[in-house]
Every structure is written in structure tokens, then in C-alpha cells.
Amino acid sequence: MIRIGSLAIAAIACLAMSLLIAPTAQAQLDDQMRPQVSKQDRVSKQKQPTRQKQANKKDDQTSKQDQASRQKLVLVTKPTEIAKKPHQLLLQVNSNEPAMMNLALNNATNVAQYYRDLGEDVSIEVVTFGPGLHMLRDDTSPVKARIEGLAMSNPEISFKACGNTRENMRKAENKDINLIPQATIVKSGVVRVMELQEQGWTYVKL
């Protein structure tokens, strides 16, 4: 009986020691783990701003690339848009001087040839009024033969005669004013010039 009692006492003593030691060991283990967890938290928190910065940087780079792409698109499309825009030249002649009439024909011929060489379309209109109507009069034009040849080889060049001027000449000279076949009558030469300018034609006064 004494032996059994001694063994029981020893077992109870061991169990009591275990109960006393276990919380202390667990507390030490917890203390050791806390710095590691805190360190991991700090590392994780430090990584998050870095990842956010990287994401923002990627967004900025993407935005800049988009802007660069749009700029390139504009640069690529602009020449095409310019090429599609029609070329339109308006030449005004209101002088009875043959030199001025020939100058108008020279300019018209040079411009037509220039764009023909480029393979681009152009429209050229010579508008006459006042004394310049003599350029298109069948009986007084000093450039009648030249206009006839020019019209055959340059269909993009047209000639307009002011109807008001023609009527005034008819009354002043008391006779019909015949025009060369290449001329087309408009009611008012000045109005024709104004309307073509409003439509975007390039205007040159000689």
C-alpha cells in the first residue's frame, strides 16, 4: 500500500509540474511568433504601396501609349485628308490689257499642268467683268485663238462672262455682243467671284 501511494504521489507531482510548465512554454512560443507575424505584416504592408505604384505606373504608360497612338493616327490621316481636298482656283480679269489676259492664261495653264503631273484634280475658273469682258468677246478678244487651243487641252479651265457688263456694252454700242464659244454667261461677274470665295475657292486678282 505504501508503494502504491508513493507512485500516486509521484504521478500527481509530475502532472502538476506539466500544468505549470505548459502555459509558460506556450507563452514563450507566442512571444517568439509575434515578432515574426509583425514582421510579415510590415513586409506585406510595404509591398502593397509598391504594387499600387507599379499599377499606377503601368496605367500612366498605357495612357501615354494611347496618346502617342492617337497622335500618330492624326499624323497619318492628315496628309490623306489634304490630298482629298479639291484644288479650286479663281482668276479675276477686269482689265482690257492683253498682257493681263495672257498672264491669266499663263497662270491657269501652269496650275493645271502642276496638278496634272501630281495626278490630282483641279478646277480653274477665269471670271471676266467690266473692261475684262473683251477677253471673251468674239470681235475684240486679243487672246481668242489661244483660249480656243487652251480649252481643248485643258478641260479643267473654264471661262465666265459677266451678263451685266455684256448688257451695258450692248446698250453703249447699240449692237449685240457675241462671245467666243468657250465662254459661259453668269448674271454678275462680281457676284460669281464672291460666291466662289464663299465656297472656299482660292482667289487671285490680276
Short mmCIF file of the C-alpha atoms (twelve columns), coordinates in Angstrom:
data_MODEL
# 
_entry.id   MODEL 
# 
loop_
_atom_site.group_PDB 
_atom_site.id 
_atom_site.type_symbol 
_atom_site.label_atom_id 
_atom_site.label_alt_id 
_atom_site.label_comp_id 
_atom_site.label_asym_id 
_atom_site.label_seq_id 
_atom_site.Cartn_x 
_atom_site.Cartn_y 
_atom_site.Cartn_z 
_atom_site.pdbx_PDB_model_num 
ATOM 1   C CA . MET A 1   0.000   0.000   0.000    1 
ATOM 2   C CA . ILE A 2   2.837   2.312   0.803    1 
ATOM 3   C CA . ARG A 3   4.377   1.689   -2.684   1 
ATOM 4   C CA . ILE A 4   1.113   2.447   -4.461   1 
ATOM 5   C CA . GLY A 5   0.753   5.659   -2.506   1 
ATOM 6   C CA . SER A 6   4.257   6.771   -3.374   1 
ATOM 7   C CA . LEU A 7   3.672   6.123   -7.077   1 
ATOM 8   C CA . ALA A 8   0.431   8.043   -6.984   1 
ATOM 9   C CA . ILE A 9   2.073   10.968  -5.269   1 
ATOM 10  C CA . ALA A 10  4.884   10.987  -7.866   1 
ATOM 11  C CA . ALA A 11  2.378   10.884  -10.750  1 
ATOM 12  C CA . ILE A 12  0.397   13.776  -9.268   1 
ATOM 13  C CA . ALA A 13  3.602   15.759  -8.810   1 
ATOM 14  C CA . CYS A 14  4.600   15.203  -12.471  1 
ATOM 15  C CA . LEU A 15  1.156   16.225  -13.684  1 
ATOM 16  C CA . ALA A 16  1.295   19.382  -11.603  1 
ATOM 17  C CA . MET A 17  4.700   20.293  -12.999  1 
ATOM 18  C CA . SER A 18  3.411   19.737  -16.531  1 
ATOM 19  C CA . LEU A 19  0.477   22.036  -15.908  1 
ATOM 20  C CA . LEU A 20  2.792   24.700  -14.523  1 
ATOM 21  C CA . ILE A 21  5.391   24.420  -17.332  1 
ATOM 22  C CA . ALA A 22  2.934   24.171  -20.283  1 
ATOM 23  C CA . PRO A 23  1.499   27.735  -20.030  1 
ATOM 24  C CA . THR A 24  4.964   29.196  -19.616  1 
ATOM 25  C CA . ALA A 25  6.278   27.354  -22.697  1 
ATOM 26  C CA . GLN A 26  3.212   28.365  -24.717  1 
ATOM 27  C CA . ALA A 27  3.684   31.982  -23.672  1 
ATOM 28  C CA . GLN A 28  7.338   31.870  -24.734  1 
ATOM 29  C CA . LEU A 29  6.335   30.323  -28.073  1 
ATOM 30  C CA . ASP A 30  3.721   33.049  -28.567  1 
ATOM 31  C CA . ASP A 31  6.296   35.711  -27.772  1 
ATOM 32  C CA . GLN A 32  8.646   34.224  -30.346  1 
ATOM 33  C CA . MET A 33  5.914   34.075  -33.003  1 
ATOM 34  C CA . ARG A 34  4.630   37.655  -32.528  1 
ATOM 35  C CA . PRO A 35  7.728   39.430  -33.927  1 
ATOM 36  C CA . GLN A 36  7.670   37.142  -36.969  1 
ATOM 37  C CA . VAL A 37  3.996   37.838  -37.613  1 
ATOM 38  C CA . SER A 38  4.513   41.557  -37.122  1 
ATOM 39  C CA . LYS A 39  7.473   41.484  -39.471  1 
ATOM 40  C CA . GLN A 40  5.397   39.676  -42.109  1 
ATOM 41  C CA . ASP A 41  2.641   42.262  -41.682  1 
ATOM 42  C CA . ARG A 42  5.135   45.101  -42.166  1 
ATOM 43  C CA . VAL A 43  6.566   43.456  -45.266  1 
ATOM 44  C CA . SER A 44  3.064   42.880  -46.627  1 
ATOM 45  C CA . LYS A 45  2.081   46.495  -45.931  1 
ATOM 46  C CA . GLN A 46  5.287   47.733  -47.568  1 
ATOM 47  C CA . LYS A 47  4.620   45.619  -50.663  1 
ATOM 48  C CA . GLN A 48  1.087   46.949  -51.117  1 
ATOM 49  C CA . PRO A 49  2.102   50.578  -51.835  1 
ATOM 50  C CA . THR A 50  4.823   49.301  -54.147  1 
ATOM 51  C CA . ARG A 51  2.309   47.212  -56.063  1 
ATOM 52  C CA . GLN A 52  -0.049  50.190  -56.198  1 
ATOM 53  C CA . LYS A 53  2.735   52.405  -57.528  1 
ATOM 54  C CA . GLN A 54  3.587   49.794  -60.144  1 
ATOM 55  C CA . ALA A 55  -0.074  49.589  -61.159  1 
ATOM 56  C CA . ASN A 56  -0.300  53.390  -61.404  1 
ATOM 57  C CA . LYS A 57  2.913   53.462  -63.405  1 
ATOM 58  C CA . LYS A 58  1.516   50.884  -65.826  1 
ATOM 59  C CA . ASP A 59  -1.677  52.935  -66.174  1 
ATOM 60  C CA . ASP A 60  0.373   56.066  -66.931  1 
ATOM 61  C CA . GLN A 61  2.426   54.192  -69.504  1 
ATOM 62  C CA . THR A 62  -0.744  52.831  -71.118  1 
ATOM 63  C CA . SER A 63  -2.266  56.338  -71.213  1 
ATOM 64  C CA . LYS A 64  0.897   57.769  -72.810  1 
ATOM 65  C CA . GLN A 65  0.926   54.964  -75.362  1 
ATOM 66  C CA . ASP A 66  -2.706  55.691  -76.212  1 
ATOM 67  C CA . GLN A 67  -1.924  59.380  -76.656  1 
ATOM 68  C CA . ALA A 68  1.069   58.566  -78.846  1 
ATOM 69  C CA . SER A 69  -1.084  56.227  -80.937  1 
ATOM 70  C CA . ARG A 70  -3.716  58.940  -81.410  1 
ATOM 71  C CA . GLN A 71  -1.053  61.458  -82.416  1 
ATOM 72  C CA . LYS A 72  0.379   59.015  -84.941  1 
ATOM 73  C CA . LEU A 73  -3.114  58.425  -86.291  1 
ATOM 74  C CA . VAL A 74  -3.579  62.164  -86.753  1 
ATOM 75  C CA . LEU A 75  -0.223  62.479  -88.499  1 
ATOM 76  C CA . VAL A 76  -1.079  59.583  -90.781  1 
ATOM 77  C CA . THR A 77  -4.578  60.798  -91.651  1 
ATOM 78  C CA . LYS A 78  -3.800  64.477  -92.186  1 
ATOM 79  C CA . PRO A 79  -1.874  64.070  -95.474  1 
ATOM 80  C CA . THR A 80  -4.685  61.866  -96.785  1 
ATOM 81  C CA . GLU A 81  -7.292  64.485  -95.891  1 
ATOM 82  C CA . ILE A 82  -5.241  67.198  -97.613  1 
ATOM 83  C CA . ALA A 83  -4.890  65.062  -100.719 1 
ATOM 84  C CA . LYS A 84  -8.667  64.531  -100.897 1 
ATOM 85  C CA . LYS A 85  -9.457  68.249  -100.641 1 
ATOM 86  C CA . PRO A 86  -10.244 69.593  -104.144 1 
ATOM 87  C CA . HIS A 87  -7.995  72.241  -105.655 1 
ATOM 88  C CA . GLN A 88  -10.017 75.238  -106.880 1 
ATOM 89  C CA . LEU A 89  -8.548  78.411  -108.352 1 
ATOM 90  C CA . LEU A 90  -10.466 81.587  -109.223 1 
ATOM 91  C CA . LEU A 91  -8.790  84.107  -111.554 1 
ATOM 92  C CA . GLN A 92  -10.421 87.526  -111.923 1 
ATOM 93  C CA . VAL A 93  -9.857  89.618  -115.063 1 
ATOM 94  C CA . ASN A 94  -11.316 93.120  -115.186 1 
ATOM 95  C CA . SER A 95  -8.710  94.748  -117.408 1 
ATOM 96  C CA . ASN A 96  -8.723  95.226  -121.189 1 
ATOM 97  C CA . GLU A 97  -4.933  94.951  -121.399 1 
ATOM 98  C CA . PRO A 98  -3.738  91.951  -123.463 1 
ATOM 99  C CA . ALA A 99  -0.787  91.486  -121.087 1 
ATOM 100 C CA . MET A 100 -3.143  90.904  -118.163 1 
ATOM 101 C CA . MET A 101 -5.258  88.485  -120.187 1 
ATOM 102 C CA . ASN A 102 -2.193  86.483  -121.198 1 
ATOM 103 C CA . LEU A 103 -0.985  86.493  -117.598 1 
ATOM 104 C CA . ALA A 104 -4.287  84.946  -116.510 1 
ATOM 105 C CA . LEU A 105 -3.979  82.262  -119.183 1 
ATOM 106 C CA . ASN A 106 -0.351  81.577  -118.200 1 
ATOM 107 C CA . ASN A 107 -1.319  81.109  -114.550 1 
ATOM 108 C CA . ALA A 108 -4.253  78.890  -115.440 1 
ATOM 109 C CA . THR A 109 -2.094  76.706  -117.692 1 
ATOM 110 C CA . ASN A 110 0.724   76.374  -115.152 1 
ATOM 111 C CA . VAL A 111 -1.601  75.422  -112.289 1 
ATOM 112 C CA . ALA A 112 -3.455  72.880  -114.438 1 
ATOM 113 C CA . GLN A 113 -0.173  71.283  -115.534 1 
ATOM 114 C CA . TYR A 114 1.172   71.214  -111.980 1 
ATOM 115 C CA . TYR A 115 -1.702  69.194  -110.568 1 
ATOM 116 C CA . ARG A 116 -1.932  67.041  -113.684 1 
ATOM 117 C CA . ASP A 117 1.658   65.946  -113.046 1 
ATOM 118 C CA . LEU A 118 0.715   65.093  -109.454 1 
ATOM 119 C CA . GLY A 119 -2.295  63.114  -110.599 1 
ATOM 120 C CA . GLU A 120 -4.646  65.387  -108.641 1 
ATOM 121 C CA . ASP A 121 -7.849  67.098  -109.774 1 
ATOM 122 C CA . VAL A 122 -8.100  70.856  -110.066 1 
ATOM 123 C CA . SER A 123 -10.788 73.279  -111.201 1 
ATOM 124 C CA . ILE A 124 -9.808  76.685  -112.584 1 
ATOM 125 C CA . GLU A 125 -12.292 79.417  -113.426 1 
ATOM 126 C CA . VAL A 126 -11.486 82.687  -115.179 1 
ATOM 127 C CA . VAL A 127 -14.163 85.286  -114.408 1 
ATOM 128 C CA . THR A 128 -14.306 88.446  -116.533 1 
ATOM 129 C CA . PHE A 129 -16.312 91.639  -115.994 1 
ATOM 130 C CA . GLY A 130 -16.022 95.340  -116.786 1 
ATOM 131 C CA . PRO A 131 -13.319 96.019  -119.403 1 
ATOM 132 C CA . GLY A 132 -12.094 92.452  -118.849 1 
ATOM 133 C CA . LEU A 133 -15.091 91.153  -120.817 1 
ATOM 134 C CA . HIS A 134 -13.159 91.991  -124.027 1 
ATOM 135 C CA . MET A 135 -11.121 88.883  -123.258 1 
ATOM 136 C CA . LEU A 136 -14.169 86.777  -124.152 1 
ATOM 137 C CA . ARG A 137 -15.751 88.964  -126.853 1 
ATOM 138 C CA . ASP A 138 -15.705 87.324  -130.252 1 
ATOM 139 C CA . ASP A 139 -14.996 90.600  -132.080 1 
ATOM 140 C CA . THR A 140 -12.424 92.218  -129.772 1 
ATOM 141 C CA . SER A 141 -10.581 89.444  -127.880 1 
ATOM 142 C CA . PRO A 142 -6.798  89.592  -128.400 1 
ATOM 143 C CA . VAL A 143 -6.442  86.050  -126.976 1 
ATOM 144 C CA . LYS A 144 -9.322  84.304  -128.775 1 
ATOM 145 C CA . ALA A 145 -7.117  81.829  -130.651 1 
ATOM 146 C CA . ARG A 146 -5.138  80.988  -127.544 1 
ATOM 147 C CA . ILE A 147 -8.268  80.344  -125.492 1 
ATOM 148 C CA . GLU A 148 -9.587  78.014  -128.196 1 
ATOM 149 C CA . GLY A 149 -6.421  75.884  -128.096 1 
ATOM 150 C CA . LEU A 150 -6.194  76.042  -124.311 1 
ATOM 151 C CA . ALA A 151 -9.761  74.844  -123.807 1 
ATOM 152 C CA . MET A 152 -9.168  71.781  -125.990 1 
ATOM 153 C CA . SER A 153 -6.155  70.577  -123.971 1 
ATOM 154 C CA . ASN A 154 -7.237  71.787  -120.526 1 
ATOM 155 C CA . PRO A 155 -10.881 70.913  -119.792 1 
ATOM 156 C CA . GLU A 156 -10.356 71.859  -116.129 1 
ATOM 157 C CA . ILE A 157 -10.180 75.545  -117.165 1 
ATOM 158 C CA . SER A 158 -13.479 77.388  -117.705 1 
ATOM 159 C CA . PHE A 159 -14.347 80.981  -118.643 1 
ATOM 160 C CA . LYS A 160 -17.201 83.087  -117.252 1 
ATOM 161 C CA . ALA A 161 -18.517 86.347  -118.730 1 
ATOM 162 C CA . CYS A 162 -20.469 88.918  -116.719 1 
ATOM 163 C CA . GLY A 163 -24.032 89.272  -118.045 1 
ATOM 164 C CA . ASN A 164 -24.426 92.775  -116.595 1 
ATOM 165 C CA . THR A 165 -21.288 94.004  -118.384 1 
ATOM 166 C CA . ARG A 166 -22.406 92.436  -121.647 1 
ATOM 167 C CA . GLU A 167 -25.784 94.183  -121.399 1 
ATOM 168 C CA . ASN A 168 -24.147 97.532  -120.650 1 
ATOM 169 C CA . MET A 169 -21.836 97.131  -123.674 1 
ATOM 170 C CA . ARG A 170 -24.822 96.244  -125.853 1 
ATOM 171 C CA . LYS A 171 -26.600 99.433  -124.829 1 
ATOM 172 C CA . ALA A 172 -23.478 101.586 -125.201 1 
ATOM 173 C CA . GLU A 173 -22.538 100.195 -128.635 1 
ATOM 174 C CA . ASN A 174 -26.103 99.622  -129.776 1 
ATOM 175 C CA . LYS A 175 -25.386 96.136  -131.065 1 
ATOM 176 C CA . ASP A 176 -25.361 92.527  -129.898 1 
ATOM 177 C CA . ILE A 177 -22.210 91.460  -128.084 1 
ATOM 178 C CA . ASN A 178 -21.217 87.981  -129.234 1 
ATOM 179 C CA . LEU A 179 -18.920 85.896  -127.067 1 
ATOM 180 C CA . ILE A 180 -16.443 83.168  -128.003 1 
ATOM 181 C CA . PRO A 181 -17.814 79.586  -127.770 1 
ATOM 182 C CA . GLN A 182 -15.695 78.783  -124.698 1 
ATOM 183 C CA . ALA A 183 -17.414 81.499  -122.598 1 
ATOM 184 C CA . THR A 184 -20.357 80.912  -120.271 1 
ATOM 185 C CA . ILE A 185 -22.524 83.831  -119.154 1 
ATOM 186 C CA . VAL A 186 -23.190 84.474  -115.450 1 
ATOM 187 C CA . LYS A 187 -25.578 87.184  -114.333 1 
ATOM 188 C CA . SER A 188 -22.933 89.090  -112.377 1 
ATOM 189 C CA . GLY A 189 -19.181 88.606  -112.536 1 
ATOM 190 C CA . VAL A 190 -18.647 90.212  -109.120 1 
ATOM 191 C CA . VAL A 191 -21.302 88.022  -107.520 1 
ATOM 192 C CA . ARG A 192 -19.703 84.968  -109.129 1 
ATOM 193 C CA . VAL A 193 -16.344 85.897  -107.602 1 
ATOM 194 C CA . MET A 194 -17.947 86.404  -104.200 1 
ATOM 195 C CA . GLU A 195 -19.842 83.098  -104.281 1 
ATOM 196 C CA . LEU A 196 -16.781 81.077  -105.274 1 
ATOM 197 C CA . GLN A 197 -14.785 82.640  -102.458 1 
ATOM 198 C CA . GLU A 198 -17.541 81.726  -100.019 1 
ATOM 199 C CA . GLN A 199 -17.260 78.132  -101.272 1 
ATOM 200 C CA . GLY A 200 -13.544 78.088  -100.445 1 
ATOM 201 C CA . TRP A 201 -12.000 78.779  -103.861 1 
ATOM 202 C CA . THR A 202 -8.533  80.352  -103.904 1 
ATOM 203 C CA . TYR A 203 -8.900  83.890  -105.286 1 
ATOM 204 C CA . VAL A 204 -6.293  85.648  -107.456 1 
ATOM 205 C CA . LYS A 205 -6.924  89.111  -108.853 1 
ATOM 206 C CA . LEU A 206 -4.851  90.163  -111.832 1 
# 
